Amino acid sequence: MTTRHVPWSAGAVVTLVFLTGCAGAAASGQGSSGQAYATSEAVSEHAGHAFLKVSDTGLVVDSQGRTLYRFDEDKPSSPSCAGKCAATWPPVTTADEVMVEGIDQALVGTAKRADGTVQVTLGGWPLYRFSGDEIPGDLKGHGAGGAWFASAPDGKKAQAPDGAPTQAPDGY
């Protein structure tokens, strides 16, 4: 697969917001399998670039293999999840380029959030992580509240792979 780049602002550092303070294992930086992962508020990827790729299961993930989600209540290129929502569903943000692997570069874009940060979009839909996903490949947010779904490579709602666990967090 070819890695493609979408330029945004040169020289800026990409930050992928993953808020700490999640309950249990996620806050400690260790998944239920004991596998350690990054939980810092700002996670740099690939020398300052956000990175999206297609996983072996056909879902969109970040460089750490974390499932990326879309929210049905967003309007294309207009994120609406903020405050408590964004603490549970941290937006994928960037201040630089978005690198892709297995995803059509023309479908990748950005949208400005109310707080001034720039959120990565796919097919126009803003992308998020779910704070309840403990390890790469988790899909605990898929189907949450009937409005949160893993993203397919075209930005549309993905179908969860057969047997994939789903869990709807309270209030979302």
C-alpha positions in Angstrom: 0.0 0.0 0.0 1.1 3.5 -0.7 1.3 6.1 2.1 -0.1 9.5 1.0 0.2 12.9 2.6 -2.4 15.7 2.9 -0.6 19.0 3.7 -2.1 21.4 6.2 0.2 23.8 8.0 4.0 23.3 7.6 6.2 22.9 10.7 3.4 22.3 13.2 3.3 19.4 15.5 0.4 17.0 15.3 -1.3 16.2 18.5 -3.8 13.4 18.8 -5.9 14.2 21.8 -6.3 11.2 24.1 -7.5 12.5 27.4 -6.3 10.9 30.6 -8.6 10.3 33.5 -10.4 7.4 32.0 -11.5 4.9 34.6 -9.7 1.7 35.3 -7.0 0.2 33.1 -7.3 2.9 30.5 -6.1 5.5 33.0 -3.2 3.4 34.0 -1.9 3.0 30.5 -2.4 -0.7 30.5 -5.1 -2.7 28.7 -7.0 -5.7 30.1 -4.4 -8.0 28.4 -1.6 -6.2 30.2 -0.3 -4.6 27.0 1.0 -1.1 27.7 0.0 1.8 25.5 0.2 5.6 25.4 -2.3 7.7 27.4 -0.6 11.1 27.3 -2.8 14.1 26.5 -0.8 14.8 23.3 0.4 11.8 21.4 2.8 12.6 18.5 2.6 10.3 15.5 5.1 9.8 12.7 7.2 12.9 13.2 4.4 15.4 13.5 1.7 13.8 11.2 -1.7 12.2 12.0 -1.9 8.8 10.5 -5.0 6.9 9.3 -4.9 3.4 7.9 -7.2 0.4 7.2 -6.8 -2.4 9.7 -6.9 -6.1 8.8 -10.6 -6.1 9.7 -11.3 -3.3 7.2 -11.9 -0.6 9.9 -10.0 2.8 10.0 -7.4 2.9 12.8 -4.6 5.2 13.9 -0.9 4.4 14.0 -1.4 2.6 17.3 -4.1 0.4 15.9 -6.9 2.2 17.8 -10.3 2.1 16.2 -11.5 5.5 14.9 -15.2 6.4 15.1 -17.7 8.8 13.5 -20.7 10.4 15.2 -24.1 10.4 13.5 -25.1 13.7 15.2 -22.1 15.5 13.5 -22.8 17.2 10.3 -20.2 16.5 7.6 -17.2 18.8 8.3 -18.8 20.1 11.4 -17.9 18.4 14.7 -20.5 18.6 17.5 -19.0 16.5 20.3 -17.4 18.8 22.9 -17.0 19.0 26.7 -18.0 15.8 28.5 -18.7 14.2 25.1 -15.1 14.9 23.9 -13.7 13.5 27.2 -15.4 10.2 26.4 -14.9 10.5 22.6 -11.5 12.4 22.1 -11.4 14.0 18.7 -8.5 13.1 16.3 -6.8 16.4 15.8 -3.9 17.7 13.7 -2.0 20.8 13.2 0.0 19.4 10.2 -0.3 16.7 7.7 -2.6 13.6 7.7 -0.8 10.5 6.3 -2.9 7.7 5.0 -2.4 4.1 4.1 -5.1 2.2 2.2 -7.4 5.2 2.3 -8.2 7.5 -0.7 -6.4 10.8 0.0 -9.2 12.8 -1.6 -11.5 11.6 1.2 -9.3 13.0 4.0 -9.8 16.6 5.3 -10.2 18.7 8.4 -12.8 20.7 10.2 -12.2 23.5 12.7 -13.6 22.8 16.2 -15.2 25.4 18.4 -12.1 25.4 20.6 -9.9 26.3 17.5 -8.3 22.9 17.1 -8.4 21.2 13.7 -10.1 17.8 13.6 -9.4 15.1 11.0 -12.3 14.1 8.8 -12.9 11.2 6.5 -15.5 11.4 3.8 -16.5 14.7 5.6 -17.2 13.0 8.9 -15.1 14.1 11.9 -13.1 11.2 13.5 -12.9 10.3 17.2 -11.4 7.7 19.5 -13.4 6.0 22.3 -11.9 6.3 25.8 -13.4 2.9 26.7 -11.3 1.1 24.1 -8.5 -0.4 26.2 -6.2 -2.0 23.6 -5.6 -1.7 19.9 -8.5 -3.3 17.9 -11.1 -2.8 20.6 -14.6 -1.9 19.3 -16.3 -1.1 22.5 -17.7 2.1 21.2 -19.3 0.6 18.0 -23.0 1.2 18.1 -22.9 3.3 21.3 -26.1 5.2 21.8 -27.1 4.2 18.3 -25.0 7.1 17.0 -21.3 6.1 17.3 -19.8 3.7 14.7 -16.4 2.6 13.7 -15.4 4.3 10.4 -15.1 2.5 7.1 -12.3 3.6 4.7 -14.8 5.8 2.8 -15.9 7.6 6.0 -19.2 5.7 6.2 -20.4 3.6 9.1 -18.5 0.3 9.2 -20.1 -3.0 10.0 -18.4 -4.6 13.0 -16.5 -7.8 12.1 -18.4 -10.9 13.1 -18.1 -11.6 16.8 -16.7 -8.1 17.6 -17.8 -7.0 21.1 -19.8 -3.7 21.3 -20.7 -1.8 24.4 -22.7 1.4 24.7 -21.3 3.7 27.4 -23.9 5.4 29.6 -25.1 8.7 28.1 -23.5 8.2 24.7 
